[in-house]
Each structure stands twice: as structure tokens, then as C-alpha cells.
Amino acid sequence: MTIKSCIIDFLEYMEVEKGRALSSARNYDYYLRVFSTFAKKNNVENPEEITQDLVKNYRLALNRGQISSKVLSKTTQNYYLIALRAFLKYLRKKDIKTLAPEKIELAKTDERQIIFLEQKELDEILAAPEEKTIQGIRDKAILDLLFSTGLRVSELCSLRRDQVNLDRNEFSIKGKGGKVRVVFLDADARKSLKKYLSGRNDNSEWLFISYGHTNNQLKIENLKLKINHITPRSVQRMIQKYARKAGITKKVTPHVLRHSFATDLLMSGADLRSVQSLLGHSSVTTTQIYTHVTDKHLNEIHQAFHGLRNKKPRQENDGGESSSSQ
């Protein structure tokens, strides 16, 4: 079997048996095709010919910008290596002789910086949509729902009407890797969704639909245009528009609202494991990226004890000398 044919088998395995999303399969396809091309240029076409020297040279090529038209960040380089490691793990599972996947170590990366909105910024962006049109009402519901639930933008766009029961404050969502979790609606999100859905006259199954440039639901119905769900890119543009309107200088994305959801919970005292479940993280290690910006306990320790020895009054005896000298 060649590396190329094994990659095809691996991608089918990822899609069917592992239940990975098509977008994930496409990413793995790209990363592994890059490796396959590199291996072929080095006269390696079979899995058993993959060696540590080949992988070392591949990593050097990634790092020196010889694979892409630009130098790749350490994080992006790791995406290529993660795909290769998963591929080798699959080959070993199928008893195909090749390099041990554990021999591929990921590059060390800088600690990820989390961007989130402060309370004032949150208040301003959530109040930014003008609810005079169905599109404005929809946008308000999207913003409230993102902050209330911490949904990924892809999860939000794929929501169907029958998934969300407004008589209850919770609903199930299928996230990355097909994992199902429960998310919860706060009062603002529930109110916004109810207002949006009550103004809808279409029969679309999607919770959030695209209005294109018409901004008029009746016109859509009269023209009998196909009603599609809103796309992640449209949500990104919408959020950027309202961030500018609110005067927020940070780059605000749907994921920034997800970060804001997590930091809000942790700053209010929620435990890390609960936040992990609400976000749908497979590992608590992923959730720990938020702790360095939300650890109020360390701030309290700093405020209570930093510089304390300089604040203590000197005790003097009757002779004017400090008591410590006696």
C-alpha cells in the first residue's frame, strides 16, 4: 500500500467511524497531501519507509517556509504534525508497519492569549442592534444567544427551530466530534429569541435564516426565494459591524463572545470542570487557558500581602529605638 492510498482509507475512517465533520476531514486531507508530496519528493512512497529523518526534514521545511508560500507559525506547523501523528496512529492500528506516532513531538508554542470583552463592552455590543427590522431583531437574538450559551459559531448556524424549546431554559447541541452537551438560556436570550421567532412567518426549519440584502421577510416569501440558514461568515461580519458601532477597538469575533462567556463564569466563581462541560471541551487542559485571566484568588492574595512589610508601623520603645533592637 502506498502512503497516498492509505491517506484515502484514513480519511474515510475519520468520516465514517470517528464521525468527524467534513470540514475536519478536509483539513486532514490537505495536511496529509502536503506530507505525501514532500515524502514523494524524497523518494518515499510507502508507509514503512517513513522514518524520523524524513519527519525531521519535513519539520524543517515547514519551519523554513519551504512548504507554504509564507513562514508558518508554530501553531500552524503543529496542525500538520497532529494530522501526521493521527495518520500514523491509524496505520499502526491497521498493523501497517510505519514510524511510531509517539515519536512525533509537537513544537512548543507561546501561551495562547485570550481576548474577551469587559462588562461595559459586553453591555454596549449587546445593545448595538436596532430592533426596527426583522434582521436587527435576529441579530440581537444571535448576540444574546452566543453570550448566554458559549456556542461555537458553526453550532449556532446549524441550529434548527425544533431544537430550542423556549418553555425550558436549556437545549442539547452536538458539537465537535459529535459530542452532545447541554447549554442554557438566560432571561435576555430567551426574550430575544421569543421576539425573533414570533416575528417569523416562514416555514424554514433553521433557527437563524439569512435575509440577504432584502432585510424584508415578506419580500422573501413573495419572491419564493430559497431560505438558507445564516452562515458563519455572515455572523462574523455582523459582530464586527456591531463592535465598531459600540466603539470597541478590540477585534471582536464569535469566538471572543465564547471567551467572554467562559471568563464571565469563572470570574463569578464557577469551577473549571463545569465550564469545561458547558464549553464542550474534551480536556480540562483546554479550559485552563482561561485561568490566568480569571484567577481572582491570586489578585486577592496580591492585594492583601504585597508590600505589607512596608506598611507595618515601626514600634518604638521609650528610648526611641525599635523594639526589635532590644
C-alpha positions in Angstrom: 0.0 0.0 0.0 1.2 3.5 -0.8 1.0 6.5 1.5 -1.4 8.1 -0.9 -3.8 5.1 -0.8 -3.5 4.8 3.0 -4.5 8.5 3.3 -7.7 7.9 1.4 -8.5 5.0 3.7 -7.7 7.1 6.8 -10.0 9.9 5.7 -12.9 7.6 5.1 -12.2 6.1 8.6 -12.2 9.6 10.1 -15.5 10.5 8.5 -17.4 7.2 9.0 -16.0 5.5 12.1 -14.8 8.5 14.0 -17.7 10.7 13.0 -15.5 13.7 12.2 -17.1 16.7 10.5 -16.5 17.1 6.7 -14.5 20.3 7.5 -12.2 18.4 9.7 -11.7 15.7 7.1 -10.9 18.4 4.5 -8.3 19.9 6.8 -6.7 16.5 7.4 -6.8 15.8 3.7 -4.9 19.0 2.9 -2.2 18.5 5.6 -1.6 14.9 4.7 -1.4 15.6 0.9 1.3 18.1 1.7 3.2 15.4 3.6 2.6 12.9 0.9 4.0 15.3 -1.7 7.0 16.0 0.4 7.7 12.3 1.0 7.4 11.5 -2.7 10.0 14.2 -3.5 12.3 12.4 -1.1 11.6 9.1 -2.8 9.4 7.8 0.0 6.0 6.4 -1.2 5.3 3.5 1.2 4.3 3.8 5.0 7.2 1.5 6.1 9.7 4.0 4.6 8.6 6.8 6.8 11.5 7.5 9.2 12.4 10.0 11.9 14.9 11.6 9.5 12.1 12.1 6.9 9.9 13.7 9.6 12.7 15.9 10.8 13.4 17.2 7.3 9.6 17.7 6.9 9.5 19.8 10.1 12.5 21.9 9.0 10.7 22.5 5.7 7.6 23.6 7.5 9.6 25.9 9.8 11.6 27.5 7.0 8.7 28.3 4.8 9.6 25.7 2.1 6.2 24.1 2.3 4.0 27.1 2.1 4.5 30.5 0.3 5.0 32.0 3.8 6.6 31.0 7.0 4.1 29.1 9.1 3.5 29.9 12.8 4.4 27.2 15.4 0.7 26.7 16.0 0.0 26.1 12.3 3.0 23.8 12.0 1.5 21.7 14.8 -1.7 21.3 12.8 0.4 19.5 10.1 2.1 17.4 12.7 -1.2 16.5 14.5 -2.6 15.2 11.2 0.5 13.2 10.5 0.5 11.7 14.0 -3.2 10.7 13.7 -2.4 9.1 10.4 0.5 7.1 11.8 -1.7 6.0 14.7 -4.3 4.7 12.2 -1.6 2.8 10.3 -0.4 1.1 13.5 -4.0 0.2 14.4 -4.3 -1.5 11.0 -1.0 -3.3 11.6 0.7 -1.5 8.8 4.4 -1.1 9.6 5.5 2.5 9.9 7.0 5.1 12.3 5.6 5.1 15.8 3.3 8.1 16.2 4.5 8.9 19.7 8.0 9.7 18.2 6.5 12.9 16.7 6.6 15.7 19.2 4.7 19.0 18.7 6.5 22.3 18.6 6.5 24.4 21.7 4.2 27.4 21.2 3.7 30.6 23.1 0.9 30.6 25.6 -2.3 31.4 23.9 -3.6 34.9 24.6 -7.3 35.1 25.3 -9.3 38.1 24.1 -12.6 38.7 25.9 -14.9 41.6 26.5 -15.2 43.6 29.7 -18.6 44.0 31.2 -19.1 47.6 29.8 -18.0 46.4 26.3 -20.4 43.4 26.5 -23.3 45.7 27.5 -22.6 48.0 24.6 -22.3 45.4 21.9 -25.4 43.5 23.1 -27.4 46.8 22.9 -26.0 47.7 19.5 -28.6 46.1 17.2 -31.6 48.3 16.3 -34.7 46.2 16.6 -36.7 48.0 14.0 -36.3 45.3 11.3 -36.5 41.5 11.4 -32.8 41.4 10.7 -32.0 43.7 13.6 -34.2 41.5 15.9 -32.4 38.4 14.6 -29.0 40.0 15.2 -30.0 40.8 18.8 -31.1 37.2 19.4 -27.8 35.9 17.9 -25.7 38.1 20.2 -27.7 37.2 23.3 -27.6 33.5 22.5 -23.8 33.5 21.9 -23.1 35.1 25.2 -25.7 33.1 27.1 -24.5 29.7 25.8 -20.9 30.0 24.7 -21.8 28.3 21.4 -19.3 28.0 18.6 -20.4 29.9 15.5 -20.8 26.7 13.5 -23.0 25.3 16.2 -25.2 28.4 16.2 -25.6 28.4 12.4 -26.7 24.8 12.3 -29.4 25.2 14.9 -32.9 24.2 13.9 -36.1 25.7 15.3 -37.3 22.4 16.9 -34.0 22.1 18.9 -34.8 25.2 21.1 -37.9 24.9 23.4 -38.5 28.3 24.9 -40.6 26.8 27.6 -37.4 25.4 29.0 -34.1 27.3 29.6 -31.9 24.6 28.1 -31.3 22.6 25.0 -28.9 20.0 23.6 -26.3 20.7 21.0 -24.0 18.4 19.0 -20.5 19.9 19.0 -17.0 18.9 17.8 -16.5 15.2 17.4 -20.2 14.5 17.6 -20.2 15.2 21.4 -23.6 16.2 22.8 -23.8 18.8 25.6 -26.5 20.9 27.2 -26.4 24.7 27.0 -28.6 27.1 28.9 -30.6 30.2 28.1 -30.5 33.3 30.3 -33.5 35.6 30.5 -32.2 38.0 27.9 -31.5 35.3 25.3 -34.9 33.7 25.9 -36.7 37.1 25.5 -34.7 37.9 22.3 -35.3 34.5 20.7 -39.0 34.7 21.6 -39.3 38.1 19.9 -37.5 36.9 16.8 -39.4 33.7 16.3 -42.8 35.5 16.9 -41.9 37.8 14.0 -41.1 35.0 11.6 -43.8 33.9 9.1 -41.7 31.5 7.1 -41.7 27.7 7.3 -37.9 27.3 7.3 -36.5 24.7 9.7 -33.5 26.9 10.6 -33.4 28.9 13.8 -31.5 31.8 12.2 -32.1 32.5 8.5 -30.3 34.7 6.0 -32.2 37.8 4.7 -29.5 38.7 2.1 -29.9 42.3 1.1 -33.6 42.4 1.3 -34.0 42.8 5.0 -37.7 42.1 4.4 -39.2 38.7 5.2 -42.4 39.3 3.2 -40.3 40.1 0.1 -38.5 36.8 0.6 -41.8 34.9 0.8 -43.4 36.7 -2.2 -40.4 36.1 -4.4 -40.3 32.4 -3.2 -36.6 32.6 -2.7 -34.8 29.7 -1.1 -34.4 30.4 2.6 -30.9 29.4 3.8 -29.5 29.4 7.3 -27.2 32.2 8.2 -23.5 31.4 7.6 -20.6 31.6 10.0 -19.0 34.3 7.8 -22.2 36.4 7.9 -22.2 36.2 11.7 -18.6 37.2 11.8 -19.3 40.3 9.7 -22.4 41.1 11.7 -20.5 41.0 15.0 -17.7 43.2 13.6 -20.3 45.7 12.5 -21.8 46.0 15.9 -18.4 46.1 17.6 -17.5 49.1 15.5 -20.8 50.7 16.3 -20.2 50.1 20.0 -16.8 51.8 19.7 -14.9 48.6 20.7 -11.3 48.7 19.4 -10.6 45.0 20.0 -11.1 42.6 17.2 -14.4 41.0 18.1 -15.4 37.6 16.7 -17.9 35.0 17.6 -15.2 33.2 19.5 -14.5 36.3 21.5 -18.0 36.1 22.8 -17.4 32.4 23.6 -14.3 33.5 25.6 -16.4 36.2 27.3 -18.9 33.6 28.3 -16.2 31.4 29.9 -14.4 34.2 31.7 -17.7 35.6 33.0 -18.5 32.2 34.6 -15.0 31.8 36.1 -14.8 35.3 37.4 -18.2 34.8 39.1 -16.9 31.7 40.9 -17.8 28.8 38.6 -15.5 25.8 38.8 -13.3 24.8 35.9 -14.9 21.3 35.3 -18.3 22.8 35.0 -17.1 25.4 32.5 -15.4 22.6 30.6 -18.7 20.8 30.2 -20.6 24.0 29.2 -18.0 24.7 26.5 -17.8 21.1 25.3 -14.1 20.8 25.7 -12.7 17.2 25.6 -10.0 18.0 28.1 -9.9 20.4 31.0 -6.4 21.4 29.8 -8.1 23.3 27.0 -10.3 25.1 29.5 -7.3 26.1 31.6 -6.3 28.7 29.1 -8.8 31.0 30.9 -7.5 30.6 34.4 -4.7 33.2 34.1 -7.2 35.9 33.4 -9.8 34.8 35.9 -7.9 33.8 39.0 -9.4 36.3 41.4 -7.9 34.4 44.3 -4.3 35.4 43.2 -5.4 39.0 42.9 -6.8 39.0 46.4 -3.6 37.5 47.7 -1.6 40.2 45.9 -3.8 43.0 47.3 -3.7 41.6 50.8 0.0 40.9 51.1 2.1 42.7 48.5 4.2 45.4 50.2 2.8 44.6 53.6 6.2 44.8 55.4 6.5 48.4 54.2 3.0 49.2 55.5 3.6 48.0 59.1 4.2 50.8 61.6 7.6 50.7 63.4 7.2 50.0 67.1 9.4 52.2 69.3 10.3 51.9 72.9 10.6 54.8 75.4 14.1 55.4 74.3 13.1 55.9 70.7 14.7 52.6 69.5 12.8 49.9 67.7 11.6 47.0 69.8 13.5 44.6 67.6 16.8 46.0 68.8 16.2 45.1 72.5 
